[in-house]
Amino acid sequence: MTTQQPVDEKRLYLDPDYEPSIDEWNWLFQRIGAAYKYELSRRTVFESELFGMNTYIIMAHLEDYLRMPERMRTIESHMSAQNVVRQGLPIGTKKNFICTVAMPLHYLAGRELFIDLGELDRSSDLDAHLTVLNFWRRATIALRQDNVLANIDAEPKHSARVLDDSTLSQIQGELLPVDDEILLGVRRFGAQLMGYCFLENCDSRMAVCDTGPYPMGDGRFLSLRELTTDGAGDFPWLDGIRDGLPYHNFVIGYALPPSVEMENNIWGTAWFKPTDYLKNVTGARVFVTDNGKLQALNSDELTTVVKALRRAHKELYARFSQMSSRERTICATQMYAWKLKSWARAAGCYDEIDWELSSRVVGMYDRLADDADALALLGNVFVPSHRDGVFGPLE
């Protein structure tokens, strides 16, 4: 595999009409794959009380490999990836940064899993690979405001910026100066919402996305955390529960001093130094985006949402607890593999896409259900000892 610098890095990063060469794709994803491997090595065990996470991660990545190219082609037959991104806000929706990043990461990991299982030759399906990578690249160019395709290339390194100046100014202007009462309220709200989002998404981070740092011009920076719940009816396990929430799409803004360091990893999870960074917050506000605009909530509204989240969390936990392990695994596989649902809705082609799990992947459940075996397979693919990154080269 070639690792030489691309001939035209500027066009690779900025020109949605440019067609990268195979060498350029391999150069880019060798580096992204190395960053992905590093982050995955920091959390080598996926554990959950309810869900066989190793099993459903494998099944969902395999499903993405089989179905993502076809779904992207359908979406782009109606609307380009970049125009889907430009429909509405770049934050507080399920067309956000973490969903966009997950497209190539999950698809290419699915490729490696099929290869490791002996069911795919490395030279297969190049056209499908290019469909996924080009969709992702065009969407990322439209989404990011920092002229790169990955956080490892941003300035500062390990940052992600998706806000334009106007939206950033609005958020800064509506932040509340923090006192003990406001900070306690925002922390309690964030913890309750985070817990519910994890449960709704089968103990995954797919509904939690961090971007920033965004310089505020006074030495401080803004960190944004997006938490999106299912208000559109995408997840059947929420039928009868989702309507109890007054809002479904949230953005929490924190103003932090220069004494705090923020590092945003390859898929949009922030790490802070000091780890208890919220003690240093100087301004904060919770926003909702359900009406397509940023709407700031007051303390009474936060209290109402927290009560609704507690009820929904209790009801959903009881529902999941009554399911079999196989049923929960199918839910989780669907959750991971349905990341294009919001994109299809925006493009107006939701009903043209078959969202059922493929029989091939569902039929692999018994083979993959042993958690120890699934973990061994994931480890061999996610943190391979024989190469620097997760992904082997395109051929």
PyMOL commands that set and color helices and strands:
alter all, ss='L'
color gray80, all
select helices_A, chain A and resi 9-14+22-41+53-78+81-86+97-116+126-143+151-153+165-174+180-200+236-238+242-244+277-280+299-321+325-337+341-347+350-352+359-362+365-368+371-382
alter helices_A, ss='H'
color red, helices_A
select strands_A, chain A and resi 176-177+208-215+221-228+249-256+261-264+270-273+283-288+295-296
alter strands_A, ss='S'
color yellow, strands_A
deselect
rebuild
show_as cartoon
